[in-house]
Structure formats: structure tokens, C-alpha cells
């Protein structure tokens, strides 16, 4: 691979790879059936990896987006839903790190170091791809507090989170510039967690809708200032798209490993099916696309770590990885034939998990809007 890791990054990669093999991957099928695993998360906290992007002054490791990409990539090889839960929390962490007050950083960044989780509350029943079309309202009160009313949909970590970053409209007349962000603790009266979603894939992650019923939050819950929410959300989506690229890349590598090992063992017409060109060429295509995914992933992660705006590159990387990983999973199922259709061999789970990567953090169609808009403006 073209990207050159430092020795510290190689050590982190080896550590996460070992943790994934021992703790995450063996639980994959069970979590697909039963959902979020608190025991696994406690083991993850013991590694200290949750503190990777938190600056040292708040108790964290002070590492960059590259290290976060490495961790997400390796975790996704074991279970994509678990990796997604970690990265969503980091999206919120990044927003607070860039836009939070000192008091917010002291409380919430230190909380993540201690193992607390965030949920990012942006998507609504009528505002998915159209993130500027939010209907949740936050009305300022005479004492400076806000009362939030509305609902959200498809919120990862919502049933297990300790903290929530909630996007709400504070000035309907300003459109996207009237959206603000609020940090809310779990258990706040008026913050209601709706029924858990029964999803096609990513079933190991916790996903619910949410309702805000006269949810009163203090003035200090406002992140940055009024009207900054949409800008922060778009910045957050850049980081989320880097993470989605990492997740798809991990899924693709897992699918390739299963297909390769099966093809070397399964005999048909007197020889392992890997010796048949029809199968060997599928394996070749999988390996080629995965190599390209990794190059795009760590290139855009380095851009973000350097403070360079990477909206277009993140969209390109996510679109490329998500769409090709779905095909890689379908090809892996084909290599395994009837066994690929069985839950026993796990490839069908990988396909179901990756389909969300073509929808979440902006659909494939939204990524093409971002990319084509940038190209056509030049």
C-alpha cells in the first residue's frame, strides 16, 4: 500500500487487529442476532482506544484522524456495526473539540475518555438527505434556556448514549443558517427514546428514533453559537464519510478472506475452485478494488488530519468504497455458492451490513451531487 504508517501507527494497527480477532469477530454473528453487546464495549474501554482523538489535556491520547481511521478500519473487519458505533461518537467528539467552550470540553471530552458514548441527532423522518430541511425547533426562553420539540430518525447509539448532539432550528427564517446544535445529557426530561429499529444490517449497532417533548436545556447546552449547526453538521459528515470508507474497506477485506479461503479448499471438477479462471478473476478484482479503497481512505484521512477541507475527496472515497464493497460481498457470496446464502458463512451478513454504507452519511446519489458540483464549478 502507498500510505506509509509511522511505527506508532503500526503498533496501534497491530493492537486493534489483535483485539478484533480475539474479541470482536467471534461475537459478530451473535451481535447480528441479539444487538449491541455491552460486554464487548467494556472490553474495548479497557484498551483505551476510545480516547484516541481526545487531546492529552483532557485525558486522551491526542492522536489524529489517521489513527482513528486505522481503528475503524480494523474493527470493521470483525463487526461493522460495532465500528460504526465508535465512529459516530467520535464525530460528536470532533465537533466539540473544534467548536465547544472550555467547560464543554472539560465535561464531554473527559467523559469520552471515561467510556461515555455520543449520539449524533441530525436525520429526521422527513429530512434525511436534505439535512437543511429540519423541522425540530429550539425556542429560546427569557432566561436564556431553550425548549426543543420535534423528532429524529435512525439515530445510531441513541438507546445507549450518555450524551446527544441535537440539531434543531432556532431561526426558521434563515434556512440552513438558522440551525443550531445542542449537547444534551441522557435522562433529561423530555428526551424520549423511541422503539429500536429492526434493521436489515448493522444489527449490532443500537438504532432508535427519538422524540423531544418540551425538552428544556440550559443556555450552556448550545454548541458554539446560534446558526452554526448546519456548518458543524457538514464538517461532521466529512469525518463520517472518512469513517464510512474505513468501514466498507474493512468489510471488503473480511469478504475477500472468506472467499479466498473457501476457494482454496472447495474442490470442483477435480481441482480447487480457486484454480478455475471464473473464480480467480473474481478474487483478482476484489483485491484490486480493496487496494484502491485503502489508498483513498488514508489519503483523505491524512487530509483531514492536516486540517485541509476534504468534502469532495471524502465523498469520492466513500462512494468508491461503499459501492465496490457491495459488489465484492455479492461476488464473495457467488464464490461460496449455496453456502454463501447461508448465515453460517457470514458473507450474507457482510453484504447486509455494507448496504447501509451506500445510504448513511449521505447516499451514493448525494455523494455524486457533491462530486459533480465540485467538478463542474472548476
Secondary structure, 3 states (H helix, E strand, C coil): CCCCCCHHHHHHHHHHHHHHHHHHHHHHHHHHHHCCCHHHHHHHHHHCHHHCCCCHHHCCCCCCHHHHHHHHHHHHHHCHHHHHHHHHHHHHHHHHHHHCCHHHHHHHHHHHHCCCCEEEECCECCECCCHHHCCCEEEECCCCCEEEEEEEEEEECCCCCCEEEEEEECCHHHHHHHEEEEEEECCCCCEEEEEECCCCCCCCCCEEEEEEEEEEECHHHEECCCCCHHHHHHHHHHHHHHHHHHHHHHHHHHHHHHHHHHHHHCEECCEEHHHCHHHHHHHHHHHHHHHHHHHHHHHHHHHHHCCCCCHHHHHHHHHHHHHHHHHHHHHHHHHHHHHHHCHHHCHHHHHHHHHHHHCCCCCHHHHHHHHHHHHHHC
